Amino acid sequence: MIDVLIIFLMLAGGIACLIGGADFLISGGSAIAIRLGISVTVVGLTIVSYGTSLPELVVSTASSIQGKPELALGNVLGSNIGNIGLILGFTALIAGVPVARSILRRDYFVMLLATAAFIVFLRDSKISRIEGAILLISGAAYTLFLIFFGSEKNDEEKPEKQKSTALSMGLILLGIVLLVAGGHLVVKGAVKIADWAGMSEKVIGLTIVAIGTSLPELAASVVAAIKKQSEIAIGNVVGSNIFNILFVIGLTSVIHPISAKSGTFSFIDLAVLSSFTLILFPIMLTGRKVSRLEGLFLLAAYSGYLAWLVIK
């Protein structure tokens, strides 16, 4: 009974941290965008997506060091599928998500190339230190490009009373800390429940841990939509998928080469990731937004994948 109460408190506390952290992060990030005159899409691609992806970095690096590469790979693979199917789908249901031109012309293709490299590197069921270094260097180059050359101008009118830069950065840092803490609490509680249910490490990685570590992205995107800043959501999803592959997998494999047992990840797992990534482009291209109907489609497809994972 006490164990059940502890798990309930973990989940409740984690969700509270996620909601509060997302609110602080969006408020601080939006204020920075207005002050610097850059688009909120770029803020979503960098500050929001990188900040909300910290749980994936922590979980994957720790699991690799502890000799559990299946969990590390499953975490990133499941998170990237969930970012498109669950997070973008759910956010689009709340409010149609507008897509900036830069996403269609540049950032989507960076995500596509990163996903292709991830799948190619996994062809022999391992990712070496050299391959990890290639991913890391690519991630650093992309980030530097965004900072110095990728910023779109923000034409939003500046309010009379703007938050100071120090306050905005403080809100961003506090938001990230709360998001990481909230994600950790939710994952810890959910994994305990999954262990009791006798789920395998692979399924836990692809479902519970992947969804749990994606909760910061979900919280940030939903709060952005509620605040009528849903353009942050697409930058958050695309940026998070890029970060997960280039930085999370890159750093994890540089620290400790990642290897997976033969048959650990089926063709279907990788095919689902490829399919979600490829289908996202025509969805974004239609009217330069992800509509509620398209969001429902993404959610339905993701639910089907989860059902297959559990019952197979």
Secondary structure, DSSP 8 states (H G I E B T S, - for coil): -HHHHHHHHHHHHHHHHHHHHHHHHHHHHHHHHHHHTB-HHHHIIIIIHHHHTHHHHHHHHHHHHTT-HHHHHHHHHHHHHHIIIIIIHHHHHHS-EE--HHIIIIIHHHHHHHHHHHHHHGGGTEE-HHHHHHHHHHHHHHHHHHHHH---B------SS---HHHHHHHHHHHHHHHHHHHHHHHHHHHHHHHHTT--HHHHIIIIIHHHHTHHHHHHHHHHHHTT-THHHHHHHHHHHHHIIIIIIHHHHHHS-EE--TTSS-HHHHHHHHHHHHHHHHHHHGGGEE-HHHHHHHHHHHHHHHHHHHH-
